C-alpha cells in the first residue's frame, strides 16, 4: 500500500502555485454553490458532495464567510440564483497526452470556445465526449501533512482501518486514495484516529501514463496552464508520465 508518484508530487506542487492565483477563490466558491444546489441540501452532513467541496476549499484557506455565501447562493432567486452546469471537455495535447477538463459554466458557448482555443494554440486537439475519459479513474484523495503522522507504519494501519484503498509518499505529505463514495467516511475515520487531514477532494487518476520525451513536457504543461487559467475550468487532469527526466525538464 505504498509508493512514490512523481505525477502526484508535481500535481501538488502545481496546486500550491495555483493557490496564489486570485481566481482560485472564485472557482472554489462556484464548486460549493453547485454541490449545494445539486445535492438539494445546504447542510454538508446530509450532502456528501458539498462536504467534499467545503473540505477542498478549506484546504486552500477559503474564508468561512465566503463558504456560507456560496452555499446561500445555491438557494437564491433572481439575480442571486446560481445557473452553473457541469461540462466535461476531453482531448489530446502535444505528444499524444490525454487531457480531461472539468468545467462549471453559465455559458457553454463561451467556455467551449475558450477551451478549443487553448487546445489549438498549444498544439493539441479538442476531442469528443468519451474520447479520453477511459484513461482515467475517479478516486477520492485525502492529503495529510507528515507532521501530523510521520510514521509510515502507523499511517498504513490507520488508512486500512479507515477504509482507504492506498496511499503514497508526496514529499512533505501523504496522499491517501479512496473509493469516491468513501472519501468523507475515510477522512472522518482518520481524524477520529487522531490523524489530522489537510484536505479532501475527488480527483481523476490516469490509469495508463503516456511516455513523453523531456523536450515535449513543457509544451504539454503550457496547455495545462492555459486551461487552468480559464475562469470556467475547475480541474485539469493529464496522462503525462512524470518521470525524473520530465520533472527536471519542467523545473529547468
CORCORLIN-V14101 format. One record per run of one state. SS is the DSSP state (hx for helix, st for strand, lp for the rest). FROM is the first residue (numbers start at 1). LEN is the number of residues. If there is no record, write none. Layout:
BEGIN
{{SS & FROM & LEN} {SS & FROM & LEN}}
END
This chain:
BEGIN
{{lp & 1 & 3} {st & 4 & 1} {lp & 5 & 1} {hx & 6 & 13} {lp & 19 & 4} {hx & 23 & 17} {lp & 40 & 8} {hx & 48 & 12} {lp & 60 & 4} {hx & 64 & 11} {lp & 75 & 3} {hx & 78 & 3} {lp & 81 & 4} {st & 85 & 8} {lp & 93 & 1} {hx & 94 & 3} {lp & 97 & 1} {st & 98 & 8} {lp & 106 & 2} {hx & 108 & 14} {lp & 122 & 3} {st & 125 & 2} {lp & 127 & 6} {hx & 133 & 3} {st & 136 & 10} {hx & 146 & 3} {lp & 149 & 3} {hx & 152 & 11} {lp & 163 & 3} {st & 166 & 5} {lp & 171 & 2} {st & 173 & 6} {lp & 179 & 1} {hx & 180 & 13} {lp & 193 & 6} {st & 199 & 8} {lp & 207 & 3} {st & 210 & 1} {lp & 211 & 3} {hx & 214 & 16} {lp & 230 & 3} {st & 233 & 6} {lp & 239 & 1} {st & 240 & 1} {lp & 241 & 3} {hx & 244 & 8} {lp & 252 & 1}}
END
